[in-house]
Amino acid sequence: MPTALNVNDILLQVKRLNTEDQLTLLERLVMQIKKAKSKKKSTSLSSISGVGSSVWSGTNIDNYIDGERQW
């Protein structure tokens, strides 16, 4: 895509299209964006192992659980 082409130039061209073609263009853009979004790499649960462990450092987990069970 040439660097001289910007959003305003594209919008001017879109305005020249009839309504049906504008809707078709919109649908295609939505599909393209959804497709690009779905390609994002997901995070596996094993990769976040240990996150937040600093919150629990110094806490006796057994005592904490016993305390939670009593109310």
Biopython code that builds the backbone (N, CA, C, O; Angstrom):
import numpy as np
from Bio.PDB.StructureBuilder import StructureBuilder

atoms = [
    (1, "MET", "N", (0.851, -1.180, 0.000)),
    (1, "MET", "CA", (0.000, 0.000, 0.000)),
    (1, "MET", "C", (0.892, 1.237, 0.000)),
    (1, "MET", "O", (1.773, 1.355, 0.851)),
    (2, "PRO", "N", (0.687, 2.137, -0.912)),
    (2, "PRO", "CA", (1.500, 3.347, -0.953)),
    (2, "PRO", "C", (1.327, 4.167, 0.322)),
    (2, "PRO", "O", (0.236, 4.228, 0.890)),
    (3, "THR", "N", (2.406, 4.790, 0.761)),
    (3, "THR", "CA", (2.328, 5.575, 1.988)),
    (3, "THR", "C", (1.466, 6.811, 1.818)),
    (3, "THR", "O", (0.961, 7.343, 2.807)),
    (4, "ALA", "N", (1.281, 7.286, 0.589)),
    (4, "ALA", "CA", (0.469, 8.465, 0.349)),
    (4, "ALA", "C", (-1.021, 8.185, 0.561)),
    (4, "ALA", "O", (-1.805, 9.113, 0.756)),
    (5, "LEU", "N", (-1.411, 6.914, 0.522)),
    (5, "LEU", "CA", (-2.809, 6.545, 0.720)),
    (5, "LEU", "C", (-3.103, 6.520, 2.214)),
    (5, "LEU", "O", (-2.462, 5.790, 2.970)),
    (6, "ASN", "N", (-4.076, 7.321, 2.631)),
    (6, "ASN", "CA", (-4.421, 7.341, 4.048)),
    (6, "ASN", "C", (-5.917, 7.134, 4.225)),
    (6, "ASN", "O", (-6.650, 6.963, 3.251)),
    (7, "VAL", "N", (-6.356, 7.150, 5.449)),
    (7, "VAL", "CA", (-7.752, 6.878, 5.766)),
    (7, "VAL", "C", (-8.682, 7.874, 5.074)),
    (7, "VAL", "O", (-9.737, 7.487, 4.570)),
    (8, "ASN", "N", (-8.307, 9.129, 5.046)),
    (8, "ASN", "CA", (-9.167, 10.135, 4.405)),
    (8, "ASN", "C", (-9.325, 9.864, 2.911)),
    (8, "ASN", "O", (-10.415, 10.018, 2.360)),
    (9, "ASP", "N", (-8.241, 9.462, 2.262)),
    (9, "ASP", "CA", (-8.324, 9.121, 0.837)),
    (9, "ASP", "C", (-9.253, 7.934, 0.622)),
    (9, "ASP", "O", (-10.060, 7.922, -0.307)),
    (10, "ILE", "N", (-9.132, 6.956, 1.477)),
    (10, "ILE", "CA", (-9.976, 5.764, 1.362)),
    (10, "ILE", "C", (-11.435, 6.133, 1.586)),
    (10, "ILE", "O", (-12.312, 5.670, 0.856)),
    (11, "LEU", "N", (-11.700, 6.960, 2.587)),
    (11, "LEU", "CA", (-13.080, 7.368, 2.861)),
    (11, "LEU", "C", (-13.692, 8.136, 1.690)),
    (11, "LEU", "O", (-14.878, 7.983, 1.397)),
    (12, "LEU", "N", (-12.909, 8.936, 1.042)),
    (12, "LEU", "CA", (-13.415, 9.644, -0.135)),
    (12, "LEU", "C", (-13.816, 8.658, -1.231)),
    (12, "LEU", "O", (-14.826, 8.853, -1.909)),
    (13, "GLN", "N", (-13.031, 7.611, -1.401)),
    (13, "GLN", "CA", (-13.365, 6.597, -2.395)),
    (13, "GLN", "C", (-14.592, 5.799, -1.977)),
    (13, "GLN", "O", (-15.420, 5.448, -2.818)),
    (14, "VAL", "N", (-14.714, 5.512, -0.694)),
    (14, "VAL", "CA", (-15.865, 4.753, -0.199)),
    (14, "VAL", "C", (-17.154, 5.540, -0.411)),
    (14, "VAL", "O", (-18.190, 4.963, -0.741)),
    (15, "LYS", "N", (-17.092, 6.839, -0.226)),
    (15, "LYS", "CA", (-18.280, 7.683, -0.417)),
    (15, "LYS", "C", (-18.794, 7.619, -1.851)),
    (15, "LYS", "O", (-19.973, 7.861, -2.110)),
    (16, "ARG", "N", (-17.909, 7.297, -2.767)),
    (16, "ARG", "CA", (-18.303, 7.212, -4.180)),
    (16, "ARG", "C", (-19.034, 5.907, -4.499)),
    (16, "ARG", "O", (-19.678, 5.792, -5.542)),
    (17, "LEU", "N", (-18.933, 4.929, -3.603)),
    (17, "LEU", "CA", (-19.600, 3.647, -3.819)),
    (17, "LEU", "C", (-21.087, 3.768, -3.508)),
    (17, "LEU", "O", (-21.507, 4.630, -2.736)),
    (18, "ASN", "N", (-21.878, 2.886, -4.123)),
    (18, "ASN", "CA", (-23.300, 2.872, -3.769)),
    (18, "ASN", "C", (-23.449, 2.184, -2.407)),
    (18, "ASN", "O", (-22.506, 1.579, -1.897)),
    (19, "THR", "N", (-24.627, 2.287, -1.841)),
    (19, "THR", "CA", (-24.865, 1.775, -0.490)),
    (19, "THR", "C", (-24.586, 0.281, -0.376)),
    (19, "THR", "O", (-23.994, -0.164, 0.607)),
    (20, "GLU", "N", (-25.000, -0.483, -1.352)),
    (20, "GLU", "CA", (-24.787, -1.930, -1.317)),
    (20, "GLU", "C", (-23.297, -2.259, -1.295)),
    (20, "GLU", "O", (-22.862, -3.124, -0.535)),
    (21, "ASP", "N", (-22.523, -1.577, -2.121)),
    (21, "ASP", "CA", (-21.074, -1.819, -2.144)),
    (21, "ASP", "C", (-20.406, -1.369, -0.838)),
    (21, "ASP", "O", (-19.452, -1.994, -0.374)),
    (22, "GLN", "N", (-20.908, -0.296, -0.259)),
    (22, "GLN", "CA", (-20.379, 0.152, 1.029)),
    (22, "GLN", "C", (-20.631, -0.895, 2.108)),
    (22, "GLN", "O", (-19.758, -1.169, 2.931)),
    (23, "LEU", "N", (-21.828, -1.478, 2.102)),
    (23, "LEU", "CA", (-22.143, -2.519, 3.079)),
    (23, "LEU", "C", (-21.285, -3.763, 2.858)),
    (23, "LEU", "O", (-20.830, -4.386, 3.817)),
    (24, "THR", "N", (-21.069, -4.119, 1.602)),
    (24, "THR", "CA", (-20.206, -5.259, 1.287)),
    (24, "THR", "C", (-18.794, -5.008, 1.786)),
    (24, "THR", "O", (-18.164, -5.893, 2.364)),
    (25, "LEU", "N", (-18.308, -3.815, 1.563)),
    (25, "LEU", "CA", (-16.981, -3.440, 2.038)),
    (25, "LEU", "C", (-16.902, -3.522, 3.563)),
    (25, "LEU", "O", (-15.924, -4.020, 4.120)),
    (26, "LEU", "N", (-17.929, -3.035, 4.215)),
    (26, "LEU", "CA", (-17.965, -3.077, 5.678)),
    (26, "LEU", "C", (-17.945, -4.513, 6.189)),
    (26, "LEU", "O", (-17.214, -4.827, 7.129)),
    (27, "GLU", "N", (-18.734, -5.378, 5.585)),
    (27, "GLU", "CA", (-18.761, -6.785, 5.983)),
    (27, "GLU", "C", (-17.396, -7.436, 5.798)),
    (27, "GLU", "O", (-16.940, -8.196, 6.652)),
    (28, "ARG", "N", (-16.756, -7.134, 4.687)),
    (28, "ARG", "CA", (-15.431, -7.716, 4.431)),
    (28, "ARG", "C", (-14.391, -7.206, 5.424)),
    (28, "ARG", "O", (-13.523, -7.959, 5.865)),
    (29, "LEU", "N", (-14.484, -5.923, 5.773)),
    (29, "LEU", "CA", (-13.559, -5.374, 6.765)),
    (29, "LEU", "C", (-13.754, -6.034, 8.124)),
    (29, "LEU", "O", (-12.786, -6.358, 8.811)),
    (30, "VAL", "N", (-15.011, -6.229, 8.505)),
    (30, "VAL", "CA", (-15.296, -6.876, 9.778)),
    (30, "VAL", "C", (-14.745, -8.294, 9.782)),
    (30, "VAL", "O", (-14.123, -8.716, 10.757)),
    (31, "MET", "N", (-14.967, -9.032, 8.701)),
    (31, "MET", "CA", (-14.452, -10.400, 8.618)),
    (31, "MET", "C", (-12.928, -10.416, 8.690)),
    (31, "MET", "O", (-12.345, -11.273, 9.354)),
    (32, "GLN", "N", (-12.288, -9.476, 8.014)),
    (32, "GLN", "CA", (-10.830, -9.407, 8.008)),
    (32, "GLN", "C", (-10.294, -9.106, 9.401)),
    (32, "GLN", "O", (-9.305, -9.701, 9.828)),
    (33, "ILE", "N", (-10.939, -8.191, 10.109)),
    (33, "ILE", "CA", (-10.492, -7.832, 11.451)),
    (33, "ILE", "C", (-10.705, -8.994, 12.413)),
    (33, "ILE", "O", (-9.840, -9.278, 13.241)),
    (34, "LYS", "N", (-11.853, -9.670, 12.313)),
    (34, "LYS", "CA", (-12.119, -10.820, 13.170)),
    (34, "LYS", "C", (-11.109, -11.929, 12.920)),
    (34, "LYS", "O", (-10.637, -12.573, 13.857)),
    (35, "LYS", "N", (-10.782, -12.146, 11.659)),
    (35, "LYS", "CA", (-9.821, -13.192, 11.301)),
    (35, "LYS", "C", (-8.448, -12.857, 11.878)),
    (35, "LYS", "O", (-7.774, -13.725, 12.432)),
    (36, "ALA", "N", (-8.040, -11.610, 11.748)),
    (36, "ALA", "CA", (-6.741, -11.189, 12.282)),
    (36, "ALA", "C", (-6.724, -11.285, 13.799)),
    (36, "ALA", "O", (-5.706, -11.645, 14.390)),
    (37, "LYS", "N", (-7.846, -10.965, 14.432)),
    (37, "LYS", "CA", (-7.936, -11.020, 15.890)),
    (37, "LYS", "C", (-7.873, -12.457, 16.381)),
    (37, "LYS", "O", (-7.269, -12.731, 17.418)),
    (38, "SER", "N", (-8.489, -13.376, 15.649)),
    (38, "SER", "CA", (-8.516, -14.770, 16.079)),
    (38, "SER", "C", (-7.153, -15.445, 15.920)),
    (38, "SER", "O", (-6.919, -16.502, 16.507)),
    (39, "LYS", "N", (-6.260, -14.857, 15.140)),
    (39, "LYS", "CA", (-4.935, -15.424, 14.943)),
    (39, "LYS", "C", (-3.992, -15.111, 16.092)),
    (39, "LYS", "O", (-2.880, -15.638, 16.141)),
    (40, "LYS", "N", (-4.424, -14.255, 17.022)),
    (40, "LYS", "CA", (-3.561, -13.916, 18.141)),
    (40, "LYS", "C", (-3.269, -15.165, 18.950)),
    (40, "LYS", "O", (-4.137, -16.014, 19.152)),
    (41, "LYS", "N", (-2.046, -15.260, 19.403)),
    (41, "LYS", "CA", (-1.618, -16.423, 20.165)),
    (41, "LYS", "C", (-2.270, -16.390, 21.548)),
    (41, "LYS", "O", (-2.247, -15.373, 22.241)),
    (42, "SER", "N", (-2.841, -17.505, 21.923)),
    (42, "SER", "CA", (-3.462, -17.584, 23.235)),
    (42, "SER", "C", (-2.417, -18.006, 24.274)),
    (42, "SER", "O", (-1.392, -18.602, 23.940)),
    (43, "THR", "N", (-2.693, -17.693, 25.508)),
    (43, "THR", "CA", (-1.791, -18.021, 26.593)),
    (43, "THR", "C", (-2.224, -19.336, 27.218)),
    (43, "THR", "O", (-3.396, -19.515, 27.550)),
    (44, "SER", "N", (-1.290, -20.245, 27.376)),
    (44, "SER", "CA", (-1.623, -21.511, 28.016)),
    (44, "SER", "C", (-1.543, -21.342, 29.530)),
    (44, "SER", "O", (-0.788, -20.510, 30.033)),
    (45, "LEU", "N", (-2.322, -22.132, 30.240)),
    (45, "LEU", "CA", (-2.325, -22.032, 31.692)),
    (45, "LEU", "C", (-0.963, -22.363, 32.294)),
    (45, "LEU", "O", (-0.573, -21.778, 33.304)),
    (46, "SER", "N", (-0.247, -23.283, 31.689)),
    (46, "SER", "CA", (1.058, -23.649, 32.232)),
    (46, "SER", "C", (2.062, -22.496, 32.139)),
    (46, "SER", "O", (3.016, -22.445, 32.914)),
    (47, "SER", "N", (1.856, -21.581, 31.207)),
    (47, "SER", "CA", (2.793, -20.463, 31.062)),
    (47, "SER", "C", (2.625, -19.410, 32.151)),
    (47, "SER", "O", (3.509, -18.577, 32.350)),
    (48, "ILE", "N", (1.498, -19.441, 32.856)),
    (48, "ILE", "CA", (1.293, -18.456, 33.919)),
    (48, "ILE", "C", (1.473, -19.072, 35.305)),
    (48, "ILE", "O", (1.087, -18.485, 36.316)),
    (49, "SER", "N", (2.056, -20.240, 35.331)),
    (49, "SER", "CA", (2.318, -20.909, 36.607)),
    (49, "SER", "C", (3.207, -20.029, 37.478)),
    (49, "SER", "O", (4.233, -19.523, 37.025)),
    (50, "GLY", "N", (2.803, -19.853, 38.725)),
    (50, "GLY", "CA", (3.599, -19.068, 39.666)),
    (50, "GLY", "C", (3.244, -17.598, 39.697)),
    (50, "GLY", "O", (3.744, -16.871, 40.555)),
    (51, "VAL", "N", (2.395, -17.131, 38.788)),
    (51, "VAL", "CA", (2.003, -15.732, 38.795)),
    (51, "VAL", "C", (1.200, -15.466, 40.067)),
    (51, "VAL", "O", (0.261, -16.202, 40.371)),
    (52, "GLY", "N", (1.551, -14.455, 40.787)),
    (52, "GLY", "CA", (0.867, -14.126, 42.032)),
    (52, "GLY", "C", (1.414, -14.860, 43.242)),
    (52, "GLY", "O", (0.897, -14.700, 44.348)),
    (53, "SER", "N", (2.443, -15.655, 43.053)),
    (53, "SER", "CA", (2.998, -16.403, 44.185)),
    (53, "SER", "C", (3.552, -15.469, 45.253)),
    (53, "SER", "O", (3.594, -15.829, 46.430)),
    (54, "SER", "N", (3.976, -14.277, 44.856)),
    (54, "SER", "CA", (4.515, -13.332, 45.835)),
    (54, "SER", "C", (3.434, -12.883, 46.819)),
    (54, "SER", "O", (3.743, -12.516, 47.953)),
    (55, "VAL", "N", (2.173, -12.910, 46.394)),
    (55, "VAL", "CA", (1.067, -12.528, 47.270)),
    (55, "VAL", "C", (0.965, -13.505, 48.433)),
    (55, "VAL", "O", (0.645, -13.111, 49.555)),
    (56, "TRP", "N", (1.235, -14.770, 48.167)),
    (56, "TRP", "CA", (1.090, -15.816, 49.176)),
    (56, "TRP", "C", (2.377, -16.102, 49.942)),
    (56, "TRP", "O", (2.366, -16.902, 50.878)),
    (57, "SER", "N", (3.480, -15.469, 49.567)),
    (57, "SER", "CA", (4.732, -15.743, 50.288)),
    (57, "SER", "C", (4.584, -15.280, 51.733)),
    (57, "SER", "O", (4.082, -14.187, 51.994)),
    (58, "GLY", "N", (5.017, -16.104, 52.653)),
    (58, "GLY", "CA", (4.912, -15.779, 54.073)),
    (58, "GLY", "C", (3.567, -16.135, 54.677)),
    (58, "GLY", "O", (3.352, -15.897, 55.865)),
    (59, "THR", "N", (2.664, -16.691, 53.904)),
    (59, "THR", "CA", (1.346, -17.086, 54.401)),
    (59, "THR", "C", (1.307, -18.598, 54.540)),
    (59, "THR", "O", (1.672, -19.326, 53.617)),
    (60, "ASN", "N", (0.865, -19.064, 55.694)),
    (60, "ASN", "CA", (0.683, -20.489, 55.891)),
    (60, "ASN", "C", (-0.655, -20.864, 55.255)),
    (60, "ASN", "O", (-1.715, -20.515, 55.775)),
    (61, "ILE", "N", (-0.602, -21.557, 54.162)),
    (61, "ILE", "CA", (-1.806, -21.874, 53.382)),
    (61, "ILE", "C", (-2.796, -22.709, 54.182)),
    (61, "ILE", "O", (-4.003, -22.483, 54.101)),
    (62, "ASP", "N", (-2.301, -23.668, 54.950)),
    (62, "ASP", "CA", (-3.202, -24.511, 55.749)),
    (62, "ASP", "C", (-3.982, -23.676, 56.761)),
    (62, "ASP", "O", (-5.188, -23.857, 56.929)),
    (63, "ASN", "N", (-3.282, -22.756, 57.436)),
    (63, "ASN", "CA", (-3.962, -21.881, 58.394)),
    (63, "ASN", "C", (-4.971, -20.979, 57.695)),
    (63, "ASN", "O", (-6.063, -20.742, 58.211)),
    (64, "TYR", "N", (-4.608, -20.484, 56.537)),
    (64, "TYR", "CA", (-5.512, -19.618, 55.776)),
    (64, "TYR", "C", (-6.789, -20.368, 55.401)),
    (64, "TYR", "O", (-7.893, -19.853, 55.581)),
    (65, "ILE", "N", (-6.637, -21.573, 54.885)),
    (65, "ILE", "CA", (-7.799, -22.375, 54.483)),
    (65, "ILE", "C", (-8.664, -22.718, 55.686)),
    (65, "ILE", "O", (-9.890, -22.641, 55.606)),
    (66, "ASP", "N", (-8.040, -23.097, 56.805)),
    (66, "ASP", "CA", (-8.805, -23.386, 58.013)),
    (66, "ASP", "C", (-9.611, -22.159, 58.460)),
    (66, "ASP", "O", (-10.764, -22.278, 58.874)),
    (67, "GLY", "N", (-8.998, -21.008, 58.372)),
    (67, "GLY", "CA", (-9.693, -19.772, 58.749)),
    (67, "GLY", "C", (-10.870, -19.466, 57.837)),
    (67, "GLY", "O", (-11.908, -18.991, 58.299)),
    (68, "GLU", "N", (-10.716, -19.736, 56.541)),
    (68, "GLU", "CA", (-11.804, -19.496, 55.589)),
    (68, "GLU", "C", (-12.954, -20.451, 55.800)),
    (68, "GLU", "O", (-14.109, -20.085, 55.584)),
    (69, "ARG", "N", (-12.664, -21.665, 56.218)),
    (69, "ARG", "CA", (-13.707, -22.664, 56.418)),
    (69, "ARG", "C", (-14.549, -22.388, 57.657)),
    (69, "ARG", "O", (-15.652, -22.920, 57.783)),
    (70, "GLN", "N", (-14.049, -21.570, 58.569)),
    (70, "GLN", "CA", (-14.739, -21.366, 59.828)),
    (70, "GLN", "C", (-15.822, -20.308, 59.769)),
    (70, "GLN", "O", (-16.601, -20.234, 60.719)),
    (71, "TRP", "N", (-15.934, -19.537, 58.805)),
    (71, "TRP", "CA", (-17.004, -18.552, 58.779)),
    (71, "TRP", "C", (-18.079, -19.035, 57.910)),
    (71, "TRP", "O", (-19.090, -18.353, 57.744)),
]
sb = StructureBuilder()
sb.init_structure("model")
sb.init_model(0)
sb.init_chain("A")
sb.init_seg("    ")
for serial, (resi, resn, name, xyz) in enumerate(atoms, 1):
    if name == "N":
        sb.init_residue(resn, " ", resi, " ")
    sb.init_atom(name, np.array(xyz, "f"), 0.0, 1.0, " ", f" {name:<3s}", serial, name[0])
structure = sb.get_structure()
